[in-house]
Amino acid sequence: MAFLESVTMARQLKPFKVLPWILSRHVAPSTSSRHGRLASTATSAPSPSMYKFVVVGGGSGGLAMASSLSRKHGKGQVAVIEPSEEHFYQPMWTLVGGGIKKKEQSRGLTKDVMPKACDWIKEKAVEFDPENNSVKTSGGKVVQYDYLVVAMGLQLNFDKLKGLPEALENDPMVCCNYSYNTVDKTFKALQNFKSGNAIFTIPNTPVKCAGAPQKIMYLTEEYFRQNNKRDKATVMYCSPLPSIFSAPKYAAVMMEICKKRGIQVNLRHNLVEIKPQSKEAVFAKLDTEPNETITLPYEMLHVPPPMGPPDILKASPLAGPAGFLSVNKETGQHTKYPNVFGIGDCTDFPTSKTAAAAAAQSGVLKKTINAVVNGLTPVAKYDGYTSCPLITGRRSCVLAEFDYNLEPLETFPFDQSKERRSMYHMKADFMPTMYWHAFVKGLWTGPALYRKIMHLGFSR
């Protein structure tokens, strides 16, 4: 849910004057260097003991925290360890796969979104040493910190699904919206589809934006209807999960939409192998013991890869049992090291891994860090808020918002489980603007304030 909740800006702008300010900006970031950054090079690297804060990861959560921390603590106090020179607004890739947006619209340059008061260490983090408050980088630097924020995101493991790398390389009808390098294959597959099974899958692992695999299915089914292909296509959704969506209110709605549109939903079906030469997909039926397999032919196959914590994090003392950063689910503080904090997909927050969740976490985490720095006990609590705009067509969307208990936590004073054109435009047109000009700048921390306003103070 894209709304601006900025402690900094709220002191200067009244709440309902913030939106025109945001909308007056461009959707994509400028390619100029107006945002600024301080790059760390081999010859100008600061002393490793100079940083009060080190942020590992320059994705959305990392940039949001780096922006907030550098604004509060000043130049030279915050370093960001991030090797990539490009930054992507990944939620747009569903729209790219559906032929609605161009993938170039999702791309920015890291130098343009890096906070100008931060030092940018353009290398990979390769080793965590929390006992000595340091991080080692791929260039051999040992970067020391007083406080560490880990924001490394999820790692895509294409090689962990048998046949997937070969299929993506050699079969034009096997596609994936989860990578900038493969996302443009999806719309080409829609256009080239003749007849047969169009199968959409989700991996049996943690996944960023778990609603995205079915969003592209709805866009595909609509495209087939609009281009006289629907009667030649069997559209299938195959998921290892026991329900189509985690929150029951929205799961019921999505199942009804699938029924109405003739989409076949196969739950507890886990994709285990792709055979591109014979154009077959092999699924394990998880409710059988031992697991039986079923092989389905495909004409088109959309496959998000298995995902998991970054290898470096998984092998570190910071990892919990599943390899993710172990944090207190209410504060974001590490469960063992009190000067370490986490945000976003790399953590074990027990909620869906979305940008909306990271935004809400950032607001709590700022308060948590401020309390710890000042020797106080953190009191702000993250309630597990997350959001998933479930696009069901080129002009329709169900806006799912819920908490740790999978109970609705809706911002608008109407039933958000209904398909609405307004919610589609919010997803397609408003959220990208909000992302580039508020979220990565640490100025958007979720819609809690606006939820209270719209519900006259009676919302949680």
N, C-alpha and C positions, 0 to 999 in steps of 0.2 A: 504494500500500500504506500503510494508515493505522496507523502506530505512532509513539509518542512517544520521540524521542531528544533529551533536553535536557541540555545541559551544565550549565545553571543548576540545574535541578530535580534532576539526578542527584546533586548534592552534598547534597541535603536528603532525597530519597526513594530507597529502594532500588528497583531496576528493576521488580520485580513488584508494588510498591505503587503505582506510577504509574497503572496502568490503572484500579483502583477510584476513584482520585482524579478521573480524567478522566470516567469513566462516571457519577459522582455529579452532574455538571453537566447543564444543560439543553442540548438539541440546538441551539436557535436562541438568538442573543444577546438579552439584555434590551434593551428599548427605553428604559431609564433611562439616565442619564449616568454610571453607576458606573464605566465604563471611562475616561471623562474625555478631554479634549483641550484644546489651546490653539489657538484660531482666530486667524489673522492677518487683521486688517482694515486698511482704508485708513488709519485713524487710529492703529492700534496696531502697524503693521508694524515688525518689528525692523530694525535696521541691516543692510543687505545683506551686510556683511562679517562678521557675527556667527556664521555657522553653520560648524561643523566638518564636518558631513555634511548633504547635501541628497539626499533620495530623491524621484525623479520617478515618481509612480504609486502609488496607494493600493489596488492589488489585493492578491492573496494574497502574492506575492513581496515587493512593496514594504512591506507592513505587517509581514511577518516580519522583514525587515531593519531597519526603523525601530524595531520593538520591541526587537530585540537591541542595536542601537546605542545607543538611548536608555537602556536598562538599564545598559549598561556605562559610558557617558560622561556621563549625567546630563541634567537639565532644561536646555532652551535650546540644546543642542548639535546637535539634529537637527530639520530641517524636512522636511515632506512636502508636495509640490505635487500636489494632487488635487482636481479640481473637483466630483466627484459627492458628493451627500449620501447616496447609497444604496450599499450593498455587497451583492454577490450571491454565494452559493455555487453556482457554475454547474454543477458536476458533478451536482447534483440535477435538472437540467432534463430529463435522459433519463427519470427516474422521473416527473416531472410530465407529460411527453408521453405516457407509458404509462399515465397515470391512477392512479399509485400514490401520489404526493405532490401537495400543493397548491403552486402556485408561490410563495405567500406564505411558505411555510416556508423558501424559499431566500433571502429578503430580510432584510437587516439595515440599520442606520443607520451611516453612516461614523463619526459621532461616538462610537458605542458600541464601535467596534473600533480607533479611532485611539489609539495609545499616549499616555497622559496626560502624559508628559514631552516629547512632541514638539510643535512648532509646526505647526499645520495651515494651509497656505496654500491657500485654497479657490478656486483658479484653475487654468487650463490652462497648461502649459508651451508656449510658442510658438516659442522659439528657444534653441538651445544655442550657447554660446561657450566651448569648452574651452580656447582659448588664454588667455582671461582668467578662467577658472574661474567662470563665471556662467551662469545660466539666466534668460531673460526670460519673464514670465508675461503672460497675456491682460489683466491689469489694469495692465500697464505697469511692474511691479516688476522690478528686476534683482536676483536673489538670488545672492549669491556663496557659494562653498564652498571648503573645503580638499579635500574628497573628495565624489564624486558617485556615487550608485547609480541606475541607470536601470532601471525596472521598469514599462514602459508597456503591456505586453501586446500582443495582436494587434488589428488594426483590421478590422472587418467591412465588406466592400465589396459591399453588396447591389446597387448600381447597376452593377457590373461584369459581371453576368450578365443578358443581354438577356431582358426580360420578367419577371424575378423580382419587382421591386417591385410591378408591376401585379398579378401573380398572387397575391402574399401579401395584397394589399389587397382584391382582388375575388373570388378563388376560395376558398371555404371548405375545399376539399379539397387546397390547396397549403399546406404548413406548414413550420415551422422551429423546432427545439429550441434554437437558438443565440442566442435573444434573449428576454428577459423579456417583451417586448411581443407575441411571436408564439407562445411555447411552448404556451400553452393551446389553440391551434388544433389541435394534433396529436391529442389524445385525442378532441376533437370529430369529427375526420376519421375516426378509428377507429370511433366510434359510428355515424357516418352512412354508412359505406361500404356499398355495395350489391353491386356485382360489377365485375370488370375487373382492370386492372393496378394494383398498389400498388408504386410505384417509389421506391427509396431511393438517394440519390446522395451523392457526396463531391466537393468541388471539386479542381481540378488546381492547387492552391496549398498552401503550408504551412497547417496547420489545427490548432486546439487540440483535443486529445483526438480523434485520428484514428479511434479505435474507436467513438466516439459515434454516427456515422451508421448503423452496423450494429447497435448495441445496440437502438435504437428499432425496427429491422426485426424483430429476434427477438421483442421484446415485442408488436409488431403481429401477427406470424404466430401467436403463441400466443393472443392475444386473438381472432383470427378463428376459431381452432380451438375455443375455449371458448364462442363465441357463434354457432356454426353458420353461419359465413361462409367457412370455409376452402375449400370446394369451389367457391366462386364467385370466388375471388381467385387471381390470378397474382402472387406476390411476387417482386420483382426487386431485385437489388443491382447498381448500375451504377457502376463505379469507373474512374478514369483510370490507376490503379496496376497494376503487373504481378502483384500478389498481393493477396489479401484482407486480409492483415495483414503488417506489416514483419518481425516475428520469425518465422522459419520454423517453429519448434516449434508456435507458436500458430496460424499460418496453416493448417497441416495440420489442426488440430483444428476450426477454424472452417469450413473447406471441407467437412469430414465432417458437421458439424452442418447445414450448408445442404443437403447431399445427402440426409441423413436426413429433413429436414423439407420437401423439395421446393421449396427457394428457388433461383431462377435467378440465377446469378452471371455478370455480363457485365464482364470486366476490359478495361482499355484503352478504356473508353467514357467520354468526357468530355462532360458536359452543357454545351451552348453556347447554348441558347435554350429558353424556355418560351413556349408559345402558349396562354394561358388561355382565349381565346374558343373554340378548337377542342379544348381539353384535350389538347394534344400536347407532348411533350418531344423536343427535337432533340439528338442525341449525335454527336460526332465520334469516329470509330473511329481511334484513334491509331496502330494498327499498319498502317495503309494509307498509301500515298504517291502523290498527296497524300491528305490525310485525307478519307475518305468520311464521309457523314453517314447516320444512320438516325433515323427519326422514330417514336416509340412513343406510342400513346394512353395516357392515364392516367385512372384514377378517383381515385386518391390519389397525391400526390407530396410526398416530404419532401426539402427542399433546404437544406443548409448553404451559406451564401454564400461566394464567394471571400474570402480573407483575406490580410493582409499586414502589414508593419510600419506603424506610425503615420506619416502624411505628414510630421509635424514631424521625427521621427527620420530618416526616409528622406532628407530634404533637408539633414541636418546633417553636420558633419565627423565625427561619431561613427559614421556608417553604413558598413558594408562594401559589397561589390559588389551584394548582393541587397537592400540597404536596411535590413537588421537591424543591431543594435548589434554591432560587431566585438569579440569577446572571445577570450581564450585558453581553449580548450575544457576545460582541466584546472583552471584557477584562477578564471575569471570576470573576470579583469582585462582592461581594454581593451588592444587590440593596439598602440595608439599613445600613448594618454594614461594614464600609470601611476596617476593619482589618480582614474580613472573605472572603474566596475565595473558589471556587468549581471547580471540574474537573470530567468529566466522566458521567456515567449513572445516578447518583443521582441528577444531575443539570437539570435546565430547558432550557439549550442550545437548540434552536429549530432546531436540526439536528439529524440525525440517531445516535443511541447509539451503537457505535462500538469502538474497541480498536484503530482503526486508527484515529477516531475523538478525543479520549482522548490523543493520542500522539501529534496531532497537537495543541490541547488545552494546553498541558504541555509547549510547546515552548512559547506560548503567555503568559501563566500564570507566568512563571519564570520572564519574563520581567515586567509584571504587578506588581508582588510582589516586585521586586527590585525597581521599581519606587516609590511605596507606602512607602517602608521602608526608602527611601531617601527623602521623602517629595515631590515627583514629581507627576505630572499627568500622568497616564498610556497612552502611545501612540500606543503600539503594538495592532493590531486588528486581531481577529480570524474571518476568512471568512466563517466558517461553513464547512470547508473541512472534508469529511469523505470518507471512502472506503469500498467496499464490494466485495471480490473476489467470484463471483457467480459460484461455481463449477457446471458443467453440466455433468460431467462424471469422470471416473478414470484417464483420461488424457486430460481433457479439462476444460477451465475456462474462463468466461467473467469478466474482471477486471473493475468494476464500481468505478469511482471516481467523486465526484461532490461537489457543495458548497451549501450555504444556499438557493440559488435560484433554486436548482436542476439542475443547468447547469453543463455539464461535466467539470472537472478540472483534466485532464488526465496527467500522468507523462511521459509516453512514446510517442515518436513522430510517433505513428501509431494509427489506430482506435482500441481502446480497447473494443469496443462492439462486436468484433468478437471472437469466441471461439478459444482459443490458448492453445497448450500444454505447452508452456513456462510459461504462467500465472498459470497453474495448479501446475507446479513444484515450482514456487515462493511461492504459497500458502502452499503447502504440505511440502516442504523441506527447503525453505529459511526463511520464516516468523517465524517458531518456534525458529530457531537460533537467529534471530534478537530480538525476544521477550525476551528470557532469558538473553541475553548478551548485550542488548542495551536498549530496552524500559524500563524495570523495573529498570535499572540503571540511567535512566534519560538522556541517550545519544542519543536517537532517538526521534525527535520531528516532524516527518513527512517528506514528500519528496519535500517540496517547493524548496529547493536549487537545488536538482537534476532535478526537473521539468524545472527550468530555464536553467540549463546546457544543458539538452537534447533538449530543444526547442530554443537553441541559444539566450536565454535571452528574447524571445518574449512571453513567457507564463505569465499568471497573477501571 
